[in-house]
Amino acid sequence: GIFAAHNSGSPEACSEWIKKCKQLTNKPFGVNMTLLPTMGPPPDYMGYARAIIDGGVKIVETAGNDPKKWVKVFKDAGCIVIHKCVTI
């Protein structure tokens, strides 16, 4: 399965969710990082990316805005990246 990093509330909490998933299963799982437009300060995307990478997650789903920058970050860390496009 895949869980959304932002639903955890913070990069630190995302790290805890990753640890919890690893305790619950020895199967692969992924983390979604949705790149949302925002009227205020954007989420700490780099913090979430670090939590995902440092947590050893190898499957990352991006969604929302242009993922180009993040695809490189995740691929450089050895992750498989899937970008979800809901419309063409």
C-alpha positions as CSV (number, residue, x, y, z in Angstrom):
1,G,0.0,0.0,0.0
2,I,0.8,3.7,-0.1
3,F,0.2,6.3,2.5
4,A,0.2,10.1,2.0
5,A,3.2,11.8,3.8
6,H,1.2,15.0,4.4
7,N,-1.5,13.1,6.3
8,S,1.1,12.5,9.0
9,G,1.2,16.3,9.7
10,S,5.0,16.8,9.6
11,P,8.2,15.3,8.3
12,E,9.0,14.0,11.8
13,A,5.6,12.3,12.1
14,C,6.1,10.9,8.6
15,S,9.3,9.3,9.8
16,E,7.3,7.7,12.7
17,W,4.7,6.4,10.3
18,I,7.4,4.8,8.2
19,K,8.9,3.1,11.2
20,K,5.4,1.9,12.2
21,C,4.8,0.5,8.7
22,K,8.1,-1.4,8.9
23,Q,7.0,-2.9,12.2
24,L,3.6,-4.0,10.8
25,T,4.9,-5.6,7.6
26,N,8.0,-6.9,5.9
27,K,6.4,-6.3,2.5
28,P,7.2,-3.2,0.3
29,F,5.1,-0.1,0.8
30,G,5.2,3.4,-0.7
31,V,4.7,6.9,0.4
32,N,2.9,9.6,-1.6
33,M,4.2,13.2,-1.6
34,T,1.5,15.4,-3.1
35,L,2.8,18.7,-4.5
36,L,-0.1,21.0,-3.8
37,P,-0.4,24.7,-4.8
38,T,-0.8,26.8,-1.6
39,M,-1.8,30.3,-0.7
40,G,0.4,30.3,2.3
41,P,3.9,28.9,2.9
42,P,4.3,25.5,1.2
43,P,4.8,22.3,3.2
44,D,8.3,21.3,4.0
45,Y,8.7,19.1,0.9
46,M,12.4,18.6,1.4
47,G,11.8,17.5,5.0
48,Y,9.2,15.0,3.8
49,A,11.6,13.8,1.1
50,R,14.4,13.3,3.6
51,A,12.0,11.4,5.9
52,I,11.0,9.1,3.0
53,I,14.6,8.6,1.8
54,D,16.1,8.2,5.3
55,G,13.3,5.8,6.2
56,G,14.4,3.5,3.5
57,V,11.2,3.7,1.5
58,K,11.9,2.7,-2.1
59,I,8.6,3.4,-3.8
60,V,7.4,7.0,-4.0
61,E,4.3,8.4,-5.6
62,T,4.1,12.0,-6.5
63,A,1.0,13.8,-7.5
64,G,-0.2,17.4,-8.1
65,N,2.3,19.9,-9.6
66,D,5.3,19.3,-11.8
67,P,7.4,16.6,-10.0
68,K,10.6,17.1,-12.0
69,K,12.7,18.4,-9.1
70,W,11.4,15.6,-6.8
71,V,11.8,12.8,-9.3
72,K,15.5,13.6,-9.5
73,V,15.8,13.8,-5.7
74,F,14.1,10.4,-5.2
75,K,15.8,8.7,-8.2
76,D,19.2,9.9,-7.0
77,A,18.4,8.1,-3.7
78,G,17.6,4.9,-5.5
79,C,13.8,5.1,-5.3
80,I,11.2,4.1,-7.8
81,V,9.0,7.1,-8.6
82,I,5.4,7.0,-9.9
83,H,3.7,10.2,-10.8
84,K,0.0,10.1,-10.5
85,C,-1.7,12.1,-13.3
86,V,-5.5,12.3,-12.8
87,T,-6.2,14.0,-16.1
88,I,-4.4,14.6,-19.4
